[in-house]
Amino acid sequence: MSSIDKMATDGTYDNMSKREKLQIARQRAKLEKNLGSIADLTRLPAAMFIVDIHKEHIAVHEARRLNIPIFAMVDTNSDPNLVDFPIPANDDASKSISLILELICKAMQEGLDERKMEREKEADTGDKKGKKEERAEDAEDLDEEFEEAREKRIAARKALSLKAPAKKGVAIEIEEEEEVEETEEGEV
């Protein structure tokens, strides 16, 4: 898409035939439709919001592979364990989607306003750091928060699997480990 835009600005687009221009214009329109919102994306997003994880299973898979935290509306037909922050809601009804998106947009705007006020306050007090340093610190803080949430989610999954193991061998191994710990404590 960027190469097509570059062709239009540097003049090679003018040297093409009418048919080639039409084909490239169609290809550009298709790319704009599918990738328009992420065309200028230069780094991984800090988080991803998905409305229907059952339908957008590829996006969920890619986000999990890239360790991008996922906020998602989860209906009864999908697995809430696939996302980091599930929002139980009807992902098929337009009213519930618009309501939740409206709330999320308000929360994001509040967070951006708070960050802006904090930066202004720091600038007023004379503590002037470079913008890159502030962004790096903010990104590190977010990464730490998301990592803590991910660890809690993993711990919760492990706790659930200990209560209801999928295989009999797992239950036997867990019981054996508990017995070993009890005997070691009794000896000490």
Accessible surface in RSA format (square Angstrom, percent):
REM  Atomic radii and reference values for relative SASA: ProtOr
REM  Chains: A
REM  Algorithm: Lee & Richards
REM  Probe-radius: 1.40
REM  Slices: 20
REM RES _ NUM      All-atoms   Total-Side   Main-Chain    Non-polar    All polar
REM                ABS   REL    ABS   REL    ABS   REL    ABS   REL    ABS   REL
RES MET A   1    48.39  25.1  23.07  15.3  25.32  60.3  22.54  19.2  25.85  34.2
RES SER A   2    91.02  76.9  82.18 109.7   8.84  20.4  51.18 109.0  39.84  55.8
RES SER A   3    71.02  60.0  67.09  89.5   3.93   9.1  47.32 100.8  23.70  33.2
RES ILE A   4    19.85  11.3  19.84  14.8   0.01   0.0  19.84  14.3   0.01   0.0
RES ASP A   5    57.76  40.5  55.61  55.3   2.15   5.1  27.59  64.9  30.17  30.1
RES LYS A   6   139.40  68.0 134.45  82.5   4.94  11.8  81.26  73.1  58.13  61.9
RES MET A   7    44.82  23.2  44.79  29.6   0.03   0.1  23.23  19.8  21.58  28.6
RES ALA A   8    58.30  53.6  36.47  56.3  21.83  49.7  36.72  51.7  21.58  57.2
RES THR A   9   116.77  83.0  80.72  81.8  36.05  85.9  76.21 102.4  40.55  61.3
RES ASP A  10    91.21  63.9  52.78  52.5  38.43  90.9  39.38  92.7  51.83  51.7
RES GLY A  11    24.54  30.3   0.00   N/A  24.54  30.3  21.30  58.4   3.24   7.3
RES THR A  12    64.25  45.7  61.47  62.3   2.78   6.6  62.05  83.3   2.20   3.3
RES TYR A  13    52.68  24.6  52.68  30.0   0.00   0.0  38.21  28.7  14.47  17.8
RES ASP A  14   104.83  73.4  85.37  85.0  19.45  46.0  26.90  63.3  77.93  77.7
RES ASN A  15   132.78  91.6  95.89  92.7  36.89  88.8  32.01  77.1 100.77  97.4
RES MET A  16    46.19  23.9  33.62  22.3  12.57  29.9  36.00  30.6  10.19  13.5
RES SER A  17    61.68  52.1  48.02  64.1  13.65  31.5  52.45 111.7   9.23  12.9
RES LYS A  18   181.23  88.4 172.32 105.7   8.91  21.2 116.83 105.2  64.39  68.6
RES ARG A  19   174.13  73.1 168.80  86.0   5.32  12.7  60.77  83.1 113.35  68.7
RES GLU A  20    83.91  48.2  83.43  63.1   0.49   1.2  25.96  50.2  57.95  47.3
RES LYS A  21    64.63  31.5  64.13  39.3   0.50   1.2  23.12  20.8  41.50  44.2
RES LEU A  22    91.86  51.2  88.29  63.2   3.57   9.0  91.52  64.3   0.34   0.9
RES GLN A  23    90.48  50.6  84.52  61.8   5.96  14.2  30.00  63.9  60.47  45.9
RES ILE A  24    28.06  16.0  27.84  20.7   0.22   0.5  28.06  20.2   0.00   0.0
RES ALA A  25    44.98  41.4  35.78  55.2   9.20  20.9  40.41  56.9   4.57  12.1
RES ARG A  26   154.55  64.9 145.85  74.3   8.70  20.7  59.50  81.3  95.05  57.6
RES GLN A  27    99.79  55.8  94.07  68.7   5.73  13.6  26.90  57.3  72.90  55.3
RES ARG A  28    62.76  26.3  62.76  32.0   0.00   0.0  23.83  32.6  38.93  23.6
RES ALA A  29    62.43  57.4  50.97  78.7  11.45  26.1  57.55  81.0   4.88  12.9
RES LYS A  30   138.36  67.5 132.65  81.4   5.71  13.6  80.71  72.6  57.65  61.4
RES LEU A  31    45.04  25.1  45.04  32.2   0.00   0.0  45.04  31.6   0.00   0.0
RES GLU A  32    80.54  46.2  75.16  56.9   5.38  12.8  38.09  73.7  42.45  34.7
RES LYS A  33   177.54  86.6 141.84  87.0  35.70  85.0  95.37  85.8  82.17  87.5
RES ASN A  34    94.39  65.1  64.13  62.0  30.26  72.9  20.40  49.1  73.99  71.5
RES LEU A  35    78.65  43.8  78.17  55.9   0.48   1.2  78.65  55.2   0.00   0.0
RES GLY A  36    24.33  30.0   0.00   N/A  24.33  30.0   6.02  16.5  18.31  41.0
RES SER A  37   115.62  97.7  71.30  95.2  44.32 102.1  57.42 122.3  58.19  81.5
RES ILE A  38    92.98  52.9  84.19  62.7   8.78  21.2  84.25  60.7   8.72  23.7
RES ALA A  39    50.04  46.0  13.47  20.8  36.57  83.2  22.51  31.7  27.53  72.9
RES ASP A  40   133.83  93.7 112.56 112.0  21.27  50.3  42.79 100.7  91.05  90.8
RES LEU A  41    99.00  55.1  69.38  49.6  29.61  74.4  72.72  51.1  26.28  70.7
RES THR A  42   134.61  95.7  93.67  95.0  40.94  97.6  76.13 102.3  58.48  88.4
RES ARG A  43   175.83  73.8 161.79  82.5  14.04  33.4  76.30 104.3  99.54  60.3
RES LEU A  44    98.12  54.6  87.41  62.5  10.71  26.9  87.84  61.7  10.28  27.7
RES PRO A  45    45.43  33.1  33.60  30.6  11.83  43.0  39.76  32.8   5.68  35.3
RES ALA A  46    53.17  48.9  35.92  55.4  17.25  39.2  46.52  65.5   6.65  17.6
RES ALA A  47    37.28  34.3  19.22  29.7  18.06  41.1  19.64  27.7  17.64  46.7
RES MET A  48    51.83  26.8  46.27  30.6   5.56  13.2  49.17  41.8   2.66   3.5
RES PHE A  49    58.52  29.3  31.52  19.5  27.00  70.3  31.52  19.1  27.00  77.3
RES ILE A  50     9.26   5.3   6.15   4.6   3.11   7.5   9.26   6.7   0.00   0.0
RES VAL A  51    42.06  27.7  39.08  35.4   2.98   7.2  39.08  34.0   2.98   8.1
RES ASP A  52    23.25  16.3  22.79  22.7   0.46   1.1   7.48  17.6  15.77  15.7
RES ILE A  53     3.91   2.2   0.83   0.6   3.09   7.4   0.83   0.6   3.09   8.4
RES HIS A  54   109.30  59.7  98.20  68.3  11.10  28.4  62.27  64.2  47.03  54.7
RES LYS A  55   153.62  74.9 130.40  80.0  23.22  55.3  80.92  72.8  72.70  77.4
RES GLU A  56    77.39  44.4  75.58  57.2   1.80   4.3  18.99  36.7  58.40  47.7
RES HIS A  57   110.78  60.5 106.80  74.2   3.98  10.2  66.12  68.1  44.65  52.0
RES ILE A  58   119.13  67.8 117.40  87.5   1.74   4.2 118.79  85.5   0.34   0.9
RES ALA A  59    32.03  29.4  24.21  37.4   7.82  17.8  30.37  42.8   1.66   4.4
RES VAL A  60     5.35   3.5   5.35   4.8   0.00   0.0   5.35   4.6   0.00   0.0
RES HIS A  61   113.75  62.2 110.68  76.9   3.07   7.9  71.81  74.0  41.94  48.8
RES GLU A  62    64.10  36.8  64.10  48.5   0.00   0.0  29.40  56.9  34.70  28.3
RES ALA A  63     0.65   0.6   0.00   0.0   0.65   1.5   0.53   0.7   0.13   0.3
RES ARG A  64    88.16  37.0  74.86  38.2  13.30  31.7  22.07  30.2  66.09  40.1
RES ARG A  65   148.18  62.2 117.73  60.0  30.45  72.5  59.11  80.8  89.07  54.0
RES LEU A  66    70.20  39.1  55.91  40.0  14.29  35.9  59.99  42.1  10.21  27.5
RES ASN A  67   104.64  72.2  89.73  86.7  14.91  35.9  16.19  39.0  88.45  85.5
RES ILE A  68     7.53   4.3   6.37   4.7   1.16   2.8   7.29   5.2   0.24   0.7
RES PRO A  69    10.08   7.3  10.08   9.2   0.00   0.0  10.08   8.3   0.00   0.0
RES ILE A  70     0.91   0.5   0.91   0.7   0.00   0.0   0.91   0.7   0.00   0.0
RES PHE A  71    65.66  32.9  65.66  40.7   0.00   0.0  65.66  39.8   0.00   0.0
RES ALA A  72     0.00   0.0   0.00   0.0   0.00   0.0   0.00   0.0   0.00   0.0
RES MET A  73     0.00   0.0   0.00   0.0   0.00   0.0   0.00   0.0   0.00   0.0
RES VAL A  74    12.42   8.2   7.11   6.4   5.31  12.8   7.11   6.2   5.31  14.4
RES ASP A  75    27.54  19.3  22.06  22.0   5.48  13.0   3.06   7.2  24.48  24.4
RES THR A  76   142.31 101.2 105.72 107.2  36.59  87.2  88.59 119.0  53.72  81.2
RES ASN A  77    81.31  56.1  55.67  53.8  25.64  61.7  42.56 102.4  38.75  37.5
RES SER A  78    18.18  15.4   1.92   2.6  16.26  37.5   9.77  20.8   8.41  11.8
RES ASP A  79    64.37  45.1  56.35  56.1   8.02  19.0  27.50  64.7  36.87  36.8
RES PRO A  80    63.15  46.0  61.26  55.8   1.90   6.9  61.26  50.6   1.90  11.8
RES ASN A  81    75.42  52.0  72.88  70.4   2.54   6.1  10.20  24.5  65.22  63.0
RES LEU A  82    72.94  40.6  72.68  52.0   0.25   0.6  72.68  51.0   0.25   0.7
RES VAL A  83     0.80   0.5   0.00   0.0   0.80   1.9   0.19   0.2   0.61   1.6
RES ASP A  84    20.11  14.1   7.40   7.4  12.71  30.0   4.88  11.5  15.23  15.2
RES PHE A  85    59.71  29.9  57.21  35.4   2.49   6.5  59.71  36.2   0.00   0.0
RES PRO A  86    59.13  43.1  42.46  38.7  16.68  60.6  42.46  35.1  16.68 103.6
RES ILE A  87    45.06  25.6  44.13  32.9   0.92   2.2  45.06  32.4   0.00   0.0
RES PRO A  88   120.68  88.0  99.68  90.9  21.00  76.3 101.51  83.8  19.17 119.1
RES ALA A  89    21.36  19.6   4.55   7.0  16.81  38.2  18.19  25.6   3.17   8.4
RES ASN A  90    71.70  49.4  64.64  62.5   7.06  17.0  23.69  57.0  48.01  46.4
RES ASP A  91     6.18   4.3   0.17   0.2   6.01  14.2   0.00   0.0   6.18   6.2
RES ASP A  92   103.93  72.8  71.90  71.6  32.03  75.7  32.96  77.6  70.97  70.8
RES ALA A  93    37.35  34.3  28.79  44.4   8.55  19.5  37.32  52.6   0.03   0.1
RES SER A  94    87.48  73.9  77.84 103.9   9.63  22.2  49.73 105.9  37.75  52.9
RES LYS A  95   174.46  85.1 169.03 103.7   5.43  12.9 114.38 103.0  60.08  64.0
RES SER A  96    27.01  22.8  22.19  29.6   4.81  11.1  25.90  55.1   1.11   1.6
RES ILE A  97    37.06  21.1  37.06  27.6   0.00   0.0  37.06  26.7   0.00   0.0
RES SER A  98    65.33  55.2  58.24  77.7   7.09  16.3  47.05 100.2  18.27  25.6
RES LEU A  99   104.18  58.0 101.57  72.7   2.61   6.6 104.18  73.2   0.00   0.0
RES ILE A 100    21.62  12.3  21.62  16.1   0.00   0.0  21.62  15.6   0.00   0.0
RES LEU A 101    63.48  35.4  63.45  45.4   0.03   0.1  63.48  44.6   0.00   0.0
RES GLU A 102    92.03  52.8  84.92  64.2   7.11  16.9  29.17  56.4  62.86  51.3
RES LEU A 103   100.01  55.7  95.20  68.1   4.81  12.1  95.45  67.0   4.56  12.3
RES ILE A 104    41.16  23.4  39.44  29.4   1.72   4.1  41.16  29.6   0.00   0.0
RES CYS A 105    75.75  57.3  70.20  78.3   5.55  13.0  26.57  67.3  49.19  53.0
RES LYS A 106   114.93  56.1 110.42  67.8   4.51  10.7  72.01  64.8  42.93  45.7
RES ALA A 107    61.35  56.4  50.11  77.3  11.24  25.6  52.86  74.4   8.49  22.5
RES MET A 108   120.27  62.3 110.77  73.3   9.50  22.6 103.52  88.0  16.75  22.2
RES GLN A 109    97.51  54.5  96.73  70.7   0.78   1.9  39.25  83.6  58.26  44.2
RES GLU A 110   108.20  62.1 106.01  80.2   2.19   5.2  36.39  70.4  71.81  58.6
RES GLY A 111    36.43  44.9   0.00   N/A  36.43  44.9  30.57  83.9   5.87  13.1
RES LEU A 112    97.86  54.5  92.39  66.1   5.47  13.7  92.78  65.2   5.08  13.7
RES ASP A 113    65.61  46.0  64.86  64.6   0.75   1.8  23.56  55.4  42.05  41.9
RES GLU A 114   110.60  63.5 107.11  81.0   3.49   8.3  38.49  74.4  72.11  58.9
RES ARG A 115    88.29  37.1  85.94  43.8   2.34   5.6  19.64  26.8  68.65  41.6
RES LYS A 116   130.70  63.8 126.74  77.8   3.96   9.4  73.03  65.7  57.67  61.4
RES MET A 117   132.02  68.4 127.91  84.7   4.11   9.8  91.87  78.1  40.15  53.2
RES GLU A 118   105.19  60.4 103.42  78.2   1.77   4.2  33.45  64.7  71.74  58.6
RES ARG A 119    83.17  34.9  77.69  39.6   5.48  13.0  37.00  50.6  46.17  28.0
RES GLU A 120    91.54  52.6  88.45  66.9   3.09   7.4  40.69  78.7  50.85  41.5
RES LYS A 121   142.10  69.3 137.82  84.6   4.28  10.2  84.21  75.8  57.89  61.7
RES GLU A 122    70.36  40.4  68.70  52.0   1.66   3.9  21.58  41.7  48.78  39.8
RES ALA A 123    52.21  48.0  41.62  64.2  10.59  24.1  43.14  60.7   9.07  24.0
RES ASP A 124   125.81  88.1  90.24  89.8  35.57  84.1  30.50  71.8  95.32  95.1
RES THR A 125   103.16  73.4  64.50  65.4  38.65  92.1  68.54  92.1  34.61  52.3
RES GLY A 126    52.07  64.2   0.00   N/A  52.07  64.2  27.76  76.2  24.31  54.4
RES ASP A 127    74.58  52.2  65.63  65.3   8.95  21.2  26.89  63.3  47.69  47.6
RES LYS A 128   167.16  81.6 131.06  80.4  36.10  86.0  78.09  70.3  89.08  94.9
RES LYS A 129    90.23  44.0  71.16  43.7  19.07  45.4  45.28  40.8  44.95  47.9
RES GLY A 130    40.75  50.3   0.00   N/A  40.75  50.3  33.87  92.9   6.88  15.4
RES LYS A 131   152.74  74.5 146.18  89.7   6.56  15.6  90.59  81.5  62.15  66.2
RES LYS A 132   172.33  84.1 165.88 101.8   6.45  15.4 110.59  99.5  61.73  65.8
RES GLU A 133   101.32  58.2  96.88  73.3   4.44  10.6  39.21  75.8  62.12  50.7
RES GLU A 134    28.41  16.3  27.35  20.7   1.06   2.5   9.50  18.4  18.91  15.4
RES ARG A 135   141.44  59.4 135.76  69.2   5.67  13.5  49.34  67.4  92.10  55.8
RES ALA A 136    48.97  45.0  40.69  62.8   8.29  18.8  47.91  67.5   1.07   2.8
RES GLU A 137    73.63  42.3  72.99  55.2   0.64   1.5  31.57  61.1  42.06  34.3
RES ASP A 138    41.50  29.1  39.63  39.4   1.87   4.4  10.17  23.9  31.33  31.3
RES ALA A 139    49.17  45.2  44.88  69.3   4.30   9.8  48.68  68.6   0.49   1.3
RES GLU A 140   100.83  57.9  99.16  75.0   1.67   4.0  32.23  62.3  68.59  56.0
RES ASP A 141    74.47  52.2  73.43  73.1   1.04   2.5  18.98  44.7  55.49  55.3
RES LEU A 142    57.80  32.2  57.80  41.4   0.00   0.0  57.80  40.6   0.00   0.0
RES ASP A 143    91.76  64.3  86.81  86.4   4.95  11.7  26.80  63.1  64.97  64.8
RES GLU A 144   104.92  60.2 100.59  76.1   4.32  10.3  37.55  72.6  67.36  55.0
RES GLU A 145   104.72  60.1  98.80  74.7   5.92  14.1  37.29  72.1  67.43  55.1
RES PHE A 146    35.34  17.7  32.31  20.0   3.03   7.9  32.46  19.7   2.88   8.3
RES GLU A 147    85.52  49.1  83.86  63.4   1.66   4.0  35.22  68.1  50.30  41.1
RES GLU A 148   100.02  57.4  98.51  74.5   1.50   3.6  31.58  61.1  68.44  55.9
RES ALA A 149    28.40  26.1  19.89  30.7   8.51  19.4  23.55  33.2   4.85  12.8
RES ARG A 150    39.75  16.7  38.89  19.8   0.86   2.0  20.74  28.3  19.01  11.5
RES GLU A 151    98.28  56.4  92.72  70.1   5.56  13.2  34.06  65.9  64.22  52.4
RES LYS A 152   150.87  73.6 142.01  87.1   8.85  21.1  91.88  82.7  58.99  62.8
RES ARG A 153    39.78  16.7  33.42  17.0   6.36  15.2  31.39  42.9   8.39   5.1
RES ILE A 154    71.05  40.4  71.04  52.9   0.01   0.0  71.05  51.2   0.00   0.0
RES ALA A 155    59.17  54.4  50.48  77.9   8.69  19.8  54.22  76.3   4.95  13.1
RES ALA A 156    54.20  49.8  46.09  71.1   8.12  18.5  53.23  75.0   0.97   2.6
RES ARG A 157    72.20  30.3  66.99  34.2   5.21  12.4  41.94  57.3  30.26  18.3
RES LYS A 158   129.45  63.2 128.08  78.6   1.37   3.3  75.90  68.3  53.55  57.0
RES ALA A 159    44.72  41.1  40.77  62.9   3.96   9.0  43.39  61.1   1.34   3.5
RES LEU A 160   113.58  63.3 109.54  78.4   4.05  10.2 109.76  77.1   3.82  10.3
RES SER A 161    55.52  46.9  49.96  66.7   5.56  12.8  43.29  92.2  12.24  17.1
RES LEU A 162    99.34  55.3  82.88  59.3  16.47  41.4  82.88  58.2  16.47  44.3
RES LYS A 163   168.19  82.1 132.00  81.0  36.18  86.2  88.76  79.9  79.43  84.6
RES ALA A 164    77.16  70.9  58.51  90.3  18.65  42.4  63.37  89.2  13.79  36.5
RES PRO A 165    45.29  33.0  22.74  20.7  22.55  82.0  23.63  19.5  21.66 134.6
RES ALA A 166   105.69  97.2  60.80  93.8  44.90 102.1  70.96  99.9  34.73  92.0
RES LYS A 167   148.37  72.4 140.62  86.3   7.75  18.4  91.10  82.0  57.27  61.0
RES LYS A 168   177.33  86.5 168.28 103.3   9.05  21.5 115.42 103.9  61.90  65.9
RES GLY A 169    37.77  46.6   0.00   N/A  37.77  46.6  31.46  86.3   6.31  14.1
RES VAL A 170    60.34  39.7  59.79  54.1   0.55   1.3  59.83  52.0   0.51   1.4
RES ALA A 171    29.51  27.1  27.06  41.8   2.45   5.6  29.30  41.3   0.21   0.6
RES ILE A 172    96.05  54.7  96.05  71.6   0.00   0.0  96.05  69.2   0.00   0.0
RES GLU A 173   108.36  62.2 106.97  80.9   1.40   3.3  31.78  61.5  76.59  62.5
RES ILE A 174    34.31  19.5  34.20  25.5   0.11   0.3  34.25  24.7   0.05   0.1
RES GLU A 175   101.11  58.1  99.41  75.2   1.71   4.1  31.71  61.3  69.40  56.7
RES GLU A 176    95.72  55.0  94.78  71.7   0.93   2.2  35.00  67.7  60.72  49.6
RES GLU A 177   108.90  62.5 105.70  80.0   3.20   7.6  37.04  71.6  71.86  58.7
RES GLU A 178    92.70  53.2  91.43  69.2   1.27   3.0  30.99  60.0  61.71  50.4
RES GLU A 179   106.26  61.0 105.56  79.9   0.70   1.7  35.14  68.0  71.12  58.1
RES VAL A 180    80.64  53.1  79.29  71.8   1.34   3.2  80.63  70.1   0.01   0.0
RES GLU A 181   100.29  57.6  98.94  74.9   1.35   3.2  31.06  60.1  69.23  56.5
RES GLU A 182   117.95  67.7 108.64  82.2   9.31  22.2  40.11  77.6  77.84  63.6
RES THR A 183    82.85  58.9  74.36  75.4   8.49  20.2  71.68  96.3  11.17  16.9
RES GLU A 184    97.79  56.1  96.45  73.0   1.34   3.2  35.06  67.8  62.73  51.2
RES GLU A 185   130.94  75.2 112.50  85.1  18.45  43.9  46.65  90.2  84.29  68.8
RES GLY A 186    69.35  85.5   0.00   N/A  69.35  85.5  39.88 109.4  29.47  66.0
RES GLU A 187   148.61  85.3 111.97  84.7  36.64  87.2  49.54  95.8  99.07  80.9
RES VAL A 188   163.47 107.6 108.27  98.0  55.20 133.0 122.50 106.4  40.97 111.1
END  Absolute sums over single chains surface
CHAIN  1 A    15070.8      13078.2       1992.6       8669.0       6401.8
END  Absolute sums over all chains
TOTAL         15070.8      13078.2       1992.6       8669.0       6401.8
